[in-house]
Amino acid sequence: MRSQTEHANVCLYSCFLSQVVPKNISEALQDNSWIEAMQEELLQFRKQEVWKLVDLPEGENAIGTRWLYKNKPDERGIVVRNKARLIAQGYTQEEGIDYEEVFAPVARLEAIRVFLAYASFMKFKGFQMDVKGSFLYGPITDDVYVRQPPGFEDPEYPHRVYKLSKALYGLHQAPRIWYETLSKHLLDHGFTRGQIDPTLFMKRENEDLLCVQVYVDDIIFGSTSPSMCKEFEEIMKSRFQMSSMGEINFFIGLQVKQSAEGIFINQSKFVEKLLKKFKMQDCQTIRTPSDVNCKIQPDPKGKSVDQTLYRSMIGSLMYLTASRPYIMYAVCVCARYQSDPKESHLVAVKRIFRYLKGKPNLGLWYPYEGNFELYSYSDSDFGGCALDRKSTTGGCQFLGPRLVSWQCKKQTNVSVSTAEAEYIAASAGCSQVLWLQNQLLDYMFNFLKTPIYIDNTAAMFITANPVQHAKTKHIEIRYHFLRDISEKGLIILIKVHTDKQLADLFTKSFLSGWFEFLIGNEIFQNGIQKKSQSGPNPNRTHIPHYV
């Protein structure tokens, strides 16, 4: 419990910060808090020698600038910082004239979850850091000119412009320049870059390993040796100015809680924000995100609804699946009708929000106990899409009891049999398993004969049969790589009973009892940590479908 002194300090600190975000520069200049925030940003520019005031050369174009304002809250929602950022209006840049190459790698969400799963298995703490003004560290080689920041024009030379020597937020080439600057700094200090994931950097000392995962300017890291973490902090401080360091608690929208039993990942704050945004905070709750007896289908005679609202709801829910995989099937089915949504489709989307209202704190649970073996589940429905009768592929991948990856996607071809649909789904799951196998090589894990559990014997026979007979020759060649990978011993297909198929979560709807049992399968938690078993067991008995 927080003491009265701490409460008083929070209240006192909040008095010096603005709680209202200004809409434009005129409003910002009327508030001393935001004036100080803008001056702090410009001070960083001066320290980093970002630009130089010059006359605009003839024939050159000056890019406009604008201010962005944002309140930075802590995990309790209390504003702890007023952040003003000056950005360049990069949309006025022309490719081939103002910039050439702009691509910069960004970490996949699966890579973030693999990092956290590895941290839970090795039982070490994960830390995060944020580079202050990260884009300002990258030298820019092109001649780029920007106008003076609004509200802070030089009174003596109001018509001059700034020539950039460092990248500025908003420029197309800024992310690439920052990645090159950061990666060069790490490689110069003995780090190695991941063979598959270029945003993963590793450093080994004897038996200890330091892992660094980069998401633009947000960095998480951890090591089996605390001294290596200290060394990494010093390496970063020697080149960059860090604005925050500490244990991982909030990273790219994911809330991460590290306890004595494991790591809990959820997005309860985001759920609360969504319910408020779409005015669903007072709705009645429901036990499942989709109705098992009512499949969503085209409704040409139904009343149309606002496309912008519908697409906004779908996009928000898709981001929520980063820690709530069991709503993915319902969201993906609703997403198929974004071009012309009807009232019946909006009702289905609102049902997902009603479910979230009753279960706002559920998330992924990565226990410290348990093995670190890679295995996968693969499943498919047959002709489930009411639009074109295409099947849906579902799959999920585990590292011991830790769910790190999942898929739900409508297949590109119409399958003529259940065996074909299951075979194509197994091929998609195999692709994800291969990516994970290669990703885990950087963590010094070499997995061979990774088991993929499927519930269709015919699909297993097609994989084992090297003869192209009449009933399988129509299947596209790209799906037959599953057979080749199986022969090489990288994966192995294992039969699992339909009642024990965890990938069913991504291909169909369930009755409330069965659904609640699946998501309570030692994988998810409601914010309460408990000791876990070694992982989901495909051979144990589940409750029947009719419960």
N, C-alpha and C positions, 0 to 999 in steps of 0.2 A: 504494500500500500504506500502511495506517495505521501510524503510528509507535508505538513502545512507550509514549511519553508520552500519546498519544491513547487507547490502550487503558487506561492507568492512570486517566486522567480519567473514562472511561466507567464503569469499575468503581467508582471513588470516588463518582461521582454516583449510581450505582444503589444504593449503600449507604444513601442517605438517602430512598429511595423504597420504597414497599410493592409487592411483586410479586403480592400476593394481593388480589383484589377482595372486599370484605366483602359478606355477604348481607343484612345488616340494620344498623340503627343501633347495636345493642349491640356487634356485632363491630367496627364502625368506631370507636367510642369507646375501644376498647382498643388502638388503633394511633395513635401520634403523627402519622404521615404523613397519615392520613385526617382526623384532627382539624384539622391545619393546612389541608388542602384545604377542609374545610367552613368554617373561619374565613375563608379567602380569599374564598369565595363570599359569605359574609355581609358581608364588608368591601366588596365591590362593591355590595351592596345599599345600604350606608350612603353610599357615595360618590355613587351615582346617585339617592339619596333616593327609593327605591322604595316605601317604606311608612311608616306611622305607627301606633304602638301606641295603640289606643283601646278603649273599652268597646263591646261588640256592641250596636247599636241593636235595640230590640224589633221583632220581625217579620222581621229579616234573617237570612240563612243564612251561616254561615262555612264556607268550602271548606277541606278538609284539605290538608296538605302532606306531602311525603315526599322522602327523599334518594335520588339515583341516583349510583352510583359506577362509574367507568370508568378503566382504565389507558390512557394515550395513548402508543403506540409510535412510533418513527421508522421510516424506510424499511427499516432493518435488523432491525426487530422488537424493539428494545431499549426498555424502558419509560423514557420521559423525563419523564412527568408523571402525578401522581395527580389526577384530576379528580372533584370532588364537585359535584353540581348539585341545587339545591332546586327542585322543581316543584310546581305546584298540581294537585290531583286534579280536573281539569276535567270528568271524566265525571259529576260530581254537578251540573254546571251545567244549567240548563233554558233552552231556546231561547225567546226572547221575554221572558224575565224577567232572566236573567243576561247575555245577549248578543243581538245582532241579526245584523249581517253579519259573516261570518268568512272569506270567500274571499280568498286571496292567490295571485297567479300564481307558478308555479315553472318554471324553464327546462326545456325538453325536452332529452333527450340528443342529438337531432339538432342542436339549437342549439349545444350544447357542442362537438360535432364540427365544425360549420361554423366556429366561432370558431378552433379549432385548425388547421383547414385553411387559413383565411385567414392565420393567423400564419405557417404554413409557406410559403405563397405569397409573402407580403410579407417573409419572412425576418427577423422580429423575435421577440424572446423574450417568452414569456408569463409573467406573475407571478400570485401568489395572495395573498390576505389573509383573515384570519379576525377578525371583530369580536368582541371579548371581551364576553360578556353582552349580545348584540345585542338580545334582547327587552326588556331593561331600559331601553332608550332611548325607547320609545314611550309617550307619555302616554295614560292610560286615562281615559275620561270617565264610565264607569259606576261606581256604588258597588259595589265588590267587596271582600269581607272574607275573609281567610284565617287559619287557625290558626297559632300560633307553631311554628317548625320543631322537629321532635323532637330532644331532646337539648340544645336551646339555648333553653329557656323562660326568661322573665324571672322570677327568684325572688321579686320583690316583687309582680308582677301576673301570676300564672300563668294566670288565667282571661280575660285580655284577648286581643284579636285584632288583627291588622294590617289597616289599611285601605290598599289599593293606590292609589298615584298613578301607577305605571308598570306596564306589562304584565309578567306573570310566566310563565315556561315552564310549559306545561301548560294554560293558559287557551285556550279556543276562539278568542278574538279576538286572541291574541298575534301570530300570523304576519301577519295583515292590518295590525295597528298598526305592526309593524316595517317592513313593505314601504312603507307610506305615509310613515314617518319617513325611511327611506333615500332613496326616490325624490324626496321634497321637497327633501332636502339636495342631491342631485345636480342636480336641475332648477334650483335656485337658483344653482348655480355654472356655468351655461351648458351643461349636458348636454341632449341630446334623447333622448326615449324612442323605442324601436323602434315602427314602425307596426304590425307584425304580432306581434312578441315584446315584451311589456311588461317583460321582465326584461333586455333589452338596452339599454344606454345608450351614446350616442356623443357625441363632442365633436370638432369640426373646427377646425383652425387652418391656414389656407392650404392646402397640399397634404397636411398630416399629419392622421391620424385616430387617436383614442383609443377603444378598444372596451372596454366593461365588461360582463361577463356575471354575473348574480346568481343564485345558487341558495340561497334562504333567507338564511342568514348567511355562506355561503361565496361569495367573490368572486374571479373571475379577470379579469385585464385585461392589455392590451398596446397598444403604439402604435408607429407608424413613427418617432416622435420620442422618444428617451429622456427628454428634458426634460418631456414631457407625462406620462410615468409618474411622475416625481418630483413634479410638480405634483399629480397625483391622490393620491399618498400623503399629501401635506400637507393636501389637502382632507379626506381621511378622518380624519386625526389631529386636525384642528381640531374635530371633532364627536364622534368615537368613539375608544374605546381599543382599539388593535389588539394582538392577542396573537401574531401571526406574520406575516411577510412574506418573500417570496423567490420564486425561480422555481417554476413549477408542477411538482410531482413526485407529488402524490397528491391527487386531487380527486374527491369523491363516489364513492369506490371504484375510480376509474380511476388506474392508474399511468402517469404521463406523463414521458417522458425526452426532453429536447431536446439534440440533438447538432449537430455542424457540417454534417450532411447533411440533417437533417429532424427530425420529431417521431414518436416511437414510443409507441403507446398499447396497454397490455395489462392483464391482471388476474391475473398469475401468483400473487400472494399470495393472492388469493381462491380460485384453483384449489387451491392447497395447503391452504387452510383447509377447503374443501369435501371434499377427499379424506380429510382427517383426521376431519371431522365425521361422514361417512357410512361410515367405516372401509373406505375403498377405496385407502388409500395403498400397500398391498402387492399390489394386483390386477395381473393380466397386462395388458399393453398391446395395443392393436389399432389398425389403420391408418385406419379410417373410423368415424364416429359412428353409422352405421346400416347395416343389411344390405340390399344391393340386391335380393336374391332372396327376402326374407321381409318382406312388408308387414305392419305392425301392424294387427290387426283385433280385433273383439269376441271375447271368449273366455268365453261364458256358463258353460261347464262347468269352467273353470279355478279354481284355488284363490285365494281372495281374500287380499289383503295389507293391511298397515296403511295406511289412507288418509292419516293424518297424516304418516307417513314419506314416502309417495309424493308428496304435495302439497308437502312441504318440499323434496324433491329437485327437483321441477319448478320451484318458485318460485326456488330458488337458481340453476338453470341458465338461467332466463329473464333473470335479472339479468346473468349472465355473457355473454349475447348482446350486451351493450353494446359489447364489443370482439371478440367471437368470432361473427360473423354466420353462418359456415358450419356451425354446429351448430343453427341456428335451426329448420330444417325438422324435424330429428329430434326436437327438444324440443317443437315445436308438435304434432307427430303424437302423441307420448306424452301431451301435456297433454289430449287429447280424452277420455282414459279416467280422469280424476281422480275421477269420481263413484263408480266401482266398479272399482278397479284389480285386475288379476289378476297371477299370477306371471309370465306371459309378458310383460306390460307392464313389470313391474319389471326383468326381464332386459334389455329394450330400453333402459330408463333407465340401468341399470348399464353397458351397452355404451358410452354416451356418456362416462361417467366413466372407463372403461378407455381410451377415446381421449384424454381430457384428461390422463390419467396419462402417456401417451407424448409428448404435445405440450403441456406446461404453459406455455410461454413465448411462444406465438404471439400476435400482436396486429396492430393496424392500423398501417400505415406511411404517413406523410404527408411526402413528400420536399420539399426546398426547390426542386428543379428541376421543371419541367413547367408546363403552362398552367393556367388556372383556368376552363375552359369547363364549363358544366353540361350533362350528358347522362344518359340513363337507359336501363335495360334492363327489359323487362317480359315475363313468361312465365306460363304456367298449365299444370297437368296437366289431364286430363279425367276427371272422376268418380273421383278418386283416393281419396276417403274411403270406407272400407269400411262405415261406419255408415249413411250416407244418400246415398252416391254424389255428393256435392257436390265441386266442383273446388277446387283450392288456387291462390290468387293469390300470385305471387312477383315481386319487383321490387327494384332497387337503383339508387341515384343517385350520381353521381360529380361531383367538381369537379376536372377534370384527372385525374391518377392517384390522387386521394384519395377513397376510399369514405366517404361521410358519412351515408347513410341506406339502409335496406333494409326490406322487408316480407315477411311470410309469414302468410297468413290464409286460412282456409276461407271460400269464397264463401257468401253467404246464400241463393242460389237454385240449383236444380239446372239445369245447362246441358244443352241437348239436342244440342249440337254442339261440336266443338273450336273453331270460329270464334267461337261465343258466349262460351265460357270465356276465350279469348284477348282478346276485345273487352272483357269485364268487367275482366280483369286490367289491360289498357292504361288503362282509365278510372281504376282505383285508382292506377296509377303516375302518371297525369296529375295527379291531386289532389295527390300529394306533390310533383310538379315545380312546380305552381303555388305551393304553400307556400314552397318553396325560392326560387323567383323573387322572391316578395314579401319574403322574409327577406333576400335578398341585395341588395335595393334600399337597405337601410340601410347596407350595405357599399359603396355606390356602384357596383354592378354591375347592369346592366339586360340581362337575357337574353331574347331573342326567338327564336322558332323552335327551341326546345330539342329536340334529337333524342331520340326514344324508340325504341330498337331492339326490334323484335318479330320473331318467326320464323313468323308466320302471315299469308299473303297475303290470305286471305278477310277477316280482321279489318281489314286496311288498306282493303279495298274497301268494307266497311260504313262505315268512317269517312268515306270520300270520297264515298259515294253519298247524296245528299240525299233520295232517295225511300224511303218506308217500304213495303217490299214484304212479301209474306206470310211470308217466311222470317225476318224480323227484327222484326215488329210485336209479338211476345210479349216482347221484351227491355224491361225496365223503363225508363221515361223518364229516370230519374236517371243511367243509364249513357250516355245519348246526349249528355250534355254534352261528351264527348270530341270529337264531331263539331263542336260549336260552338266549342270552344277551338282545334281544328285550323284551322277557317275563319278565326278571328281572327289566326292566325299566331303564337300563343304557343308551340305545339309543332308538331313535324313527325314523322310516323311513318316509320321507315326499316326496310327489310327486312334481317334478319340471318340467316345460316345457323344451323340448329339446333346445329351443333357449335361455334358461336361465341357462344352465348347464355349470358352470365354469370349471368343470373337463374335458370338451371336449378338453382343451388345451393339455392334456396328453394322448389323444387317437387318434388324427387325425390332419391332416393339414387343413389350412383355406386359403380362399382368403384374400388379403391384407387388405381390409376394415374391415372385421370381426375380423381378427387377431389383428389389431392395436386397435380396440375398446376393445377387451378383455383385452389386456395388459395395457390399459389406464383406467381400471375399478377401480380407486381409490386405487389400490394396489401397483402399480409401479410408479416410478418417474424417471425423466431424470436429477436428480441432483438438481432440483428446488423444494423447499418445498412449499406446499400450504395447506390451511385448508381442512381437510378431512371430509367426512360425517361419519355417524355411522358405515358404513360397506357395503359390497356388498348386495344388496337386491334381493333375488331370485324371487320376484314378480313384478319387474319393467320391462318395455319394452326395449328390445334390438333392435339394427338395424338388418335387415334381412340378411340372408346368402349371397344373391347375390350382396351386395354392394362391 
